[in-house]
Amino acid sequence: MSKDKYNSEPIYFCEECFSPAIIWDKEEECDVCKDCGGINIVRGSLEVWEDKFTNQYGKLYLHIPNKEFRKMIEWV
């Protein structure tokens, strides 16, 4: 798969903290954000997600260490 085709695929992310770390909760039978525990999961393009994330945090997700991101979203 080419990089352009890969990047054109929609992704799932948390609408509350914008994390793309989404997992399936077997007990609740729904998608849950691994970082903040939110259940408001949306699907969108990579570009839309990157814009929302950058507007919220001022930098790209890939440039933030995981431990630092979890500290950034403690307010959620």
C-alpha positions, 0 to 999 in steps of 0.5 A, a space after each residue: 500500500 502506498 503512503 498516500 493511500 495509507 494516509 487517505 484511510 480514515 482513523 478513529 480518535 477520541 473526540 475528548 482528548 484527540 488521542 488515536 489510542 482506541 481500544 475495544 472494551 469487552 465488558 462495556 462492548 464499546 470503543 474506549 480511549 486508552 489515554 483518557 477513558 473517553 467513549 466519544 470516539 469519532 472517525 475522520 481523515 488523518 488531516 482532520 485529526 492532525 488539525 484538531 490535535 495541533 489546534 488543541 495541543 500546539 504540536 503534532 501527536 508524533 512529537 509528544 512522548 507518551 508519558 508527556 501526553 498523558 500528563 497533558 490530558 489529566 484535565 479530561 
